[in-house]
Amino acid sequence: MKFLKSVSLKDVQTVYGGFEGRLWELVMGEQIHFGGFESSMELATKAGVKEGMRGVDFCCCTGAGMRFLIRFIKVANMTGVDATAEMINLGKKRTQDEGFADKIEFILSDVCKNLLPSEEFDFVWGEDAWCYVEDKSKLISEAARIVKRGGIICFTDWIEGKNKLSNIETERFLKFMKFPSYCTMEDYCLLLKKNGCEIMLAEDTKRFAPCCDLYIDMLTKQLTYDALKIIGYDMGLMQFLGGEMDFMRGLAKTGKIAQGLFVAVKKN
């Protein structure tokens, strides 16, 4: 696992409470994760999330993942935990607008200090967001604590690939993305096992590089004006952001960063 001590939860809150969060949604859509609907459906299917289940979305952002699960999987209800007030407030409005306010609850909290009841939920869910949590050990222990025995922990996340990042690449990547820590696939599997979970699936989705290609194309060929409007028409900042996106694309194409998909079952 890699760490960047200069990044904290406050930095993440600044990102998603400001222009960067709006930029991510511009190019990635409301779900703000690689693969959007396709990725969510794949995760739910492979994890065995079914109609009538009760779940928790750790780092839920505006709750698009929860609304997906309510609408398309027909889970009974969802609780979303996120530490950024702006995202929670926007999520509540969108949930109300879609008619799901009676099935979705939002909690403004650090996921590592969520105070949810133990062994209460059928599954814990996450989509490309746990990379923003500093204490991955506490994150996984909390997921295992609140899920029932036999319950599911399922998530996608940005991870270090099979080819390792150099120290210089790590610092640049984590600083740009505001990731305080960054896991390998093996790191997450070890944490899940330490918390009494059996790994059912841990795989590279192969989406990272193609999605980078897509987002860069969108920003350069279609959404340039929209992105500039969000950042106050600052061409210098636009060029910087484009350069960092291209840097990430290069890391993905050389197998140094990836999107991992994980499914685990709590055994004890």
N, C-alpha and C positions, 0 to 999 in steps of 0.2 A: 504494500500500500504506500502511496506517495502523499505527502502533505505540503501545503503552502501556508505557513503560519501567518502571513500577512493578510490572508483572506478570512473573513468571519461571516456569521449569519447576517450582521448588519449590512455587509456588502451585497449579499444576495437579496436582501429586502430592498436595497437601493435599486438594483437591477430591475426587479419585477414591479417596483413601484414607480419606475421611470421610463425613459424612452427605449431602453434596451428590451424591456418586456414587450413593448408595443411592436418593436421591430421583429422580434421572434414570432409574434403572432401574425404579423403581416406575411411572412414567408412560409411559416409552418402551419398556419391555420389555428383555429380555436383550441385544438388539442395540444399544440406546442410539443410534439414529440415526433421522432423519426417514424415515418410510415403511416401516421394518422389513423384513420379508420381501419385500414388493413392490419396495422400492427396491434391495435386494440383487440380486434376480432381474433387474431392469431393467439394472443396472450390468453384471452378468455377461454378459447377452445382448448388449447394445450394444457391449461391449468384445471380444466373441468369446472369452471365457474358456471353455475346453473340457475335457472329460474327459482325464485323464492329464497335465495341465500341472502345473508346480511354481511356487508363488508365495510372495510375502512380503507380510504385512499390516503396514504401518507404523502405529503407534499402535493396536495390536490390542485394547486393553482386556482383557476376559476371553476373547477369542477366539471370540465368537459368529459373527463374519463368516467365520472360518476353518472353523468347524464347519458352517456353511451351505454353504460351497464344497465341502467334503469330502462331505457328505451328499447335496446336491441337484445339484451340477455334476459331482461325482466327479473332482475334481482329485486328482492323485497324492499330494501332500503340501504342507504349508504351514509357513512359519516366521513367527512373530509377534514383533514388537518393540514393547515398551512400557516406559516409564520408571517406572511405579508398581508397587511390589512387591506391594501388596495385590491389585491387579487380576491380576497374573501368577499369584499363588498361587491365587486363586479360579479363574482360567482353567484352570490345570493340573488342579484337582480336577474341574471340569465336563467337561473333555476326557476325563479318565480315566473318569468316570461314564458318558459316552456311547460309550466304547469306541474313541476315536480317538487315544489316546496314542502309538500307533506311527506316526501320520501327521502329527502336529502337534507342532512344537517351539516353545517360548517362550524369548525372550531378554530379560532385564532390561537395558535400555539406552536411552539417548537415541538416537532414530532417526538423528540426525545424526552419531552416533559408533558405528555398529552393527557395524563390523568384518566384515561379511559379504563373501564373495568376489565379485569383479567378473564381470559378464557370465555369471552362473550361473543366473538364474531366467527363467521364461517371462513372468511378469507381477508387477507391484507393485500392491497393492490398498490402498484406504483408504476409510473411511466416516465422514464428518462429524467427523473428528478432527484433521486437519492444521491446523485453525485454532488448536490449542493449541501448535503448534511456533513458536518465536520466529524462527528463521532459515529462512525459506521457500526462499531460494536454495540453501542447503546441503541442505535436505530434498529438493528436486527433483533436485539434482545427485547425491545418494546413490541416489535411485530410479533415475535413468538409469544410474548406474555399475553397479548390481548386476543389472539386467535385460539379457538377451541382445540382440544386434542383431536387429531384427524383433520384439522383445518388446514387451509392452504395459504402459503405466502408466495405471491407471484408478482413479478415485476420485470420491466426492462430498464436498463440503465447504460450510460456511457461508461465504458471500462477500458483499461489498458489492454492492447492486443497482444498477440503472441510475440511480436517483435517489440522490444521494450523501448520506451522513451529515454532519451538522454536527459541529463540534469537540466541542460539549457532548454530543451524542448518541453520538459515538464513544467518548468517555471513559466515559460511564455504561454503555454496552453492553459494552465490552471489560473494564471493571472488574468488572461483575457476572459475566460469563462466564469471566473469567480467561484471556482471549485476549491474548497478548503482541504479536501482530501480526495483521493482517486484510487479505486480498487482494480485489481485484476479479477478475472473470473474465479481463480483459485481463492482469492481473499474472501469473496462473497460466499463461496461454497464452504469454506472453513468456518466462517462466522455462523452460517446456518446450522452446520453440524454441531457446533459448540452449544447451540441453543436448542438442541433436541429435535432437529429437523432432518428428514431424509430428503436428499436431493433427487428429484424426479427428472429434472431437465436443466441443463446449463449449456447454452449454445450461443454462437455468434450469428446474429440475424443477417449479416452481410448487407445491411441497409446503409451503413454510415457513409461510405464514399458516394454511392449513387444519390443519396439525399443531398449531400454537399453539392454535387453537380447541379441538381435541380434548383436548390436555393440560390446558388450563385447565378445561374441562368436567369432566374426570375428577377433578381435584383439588378442585373445588368441589361436584360433584354425587355423587361416589362414594367417592373415596379420601382424603377430608379427614382422617379418623381415622388412617389408615395413615401419611399424611404427617406428621401431628402426632406420632405415636409415634416416627418416625425422628428428629425434631428436638427431642425431649424435651418435647413438648406446649407449646412456646413460641408462643403466639398472635401475639405481636408479630413474631417472625421469619416466621411463616406469612404474615402480612399483607404484610410486606416482599417476600418471595419472590413472592407473587401479584402485587404491584404491578410488579415487574421483568418478570415473564412477560407481563403486559399491555402494558408498555412495548415489549417486543420484538415482540409481536403488532402493535402499531401501526406499528412500523418496517417490518415485513413487508408489511402491507396497503398501505403507501404506496410500496412498491418500493425501500426503502432497504437491506434485507437479504434474502438468498435462499439457497436450496440449489442449488449448481452441480454439474453432472455433467460429468466430463472423461474423454476417452479419447485417448491419444496413443501413437504407435508410434515406438520408437527406430530411427533410420535410420543413425546413425554414432556 
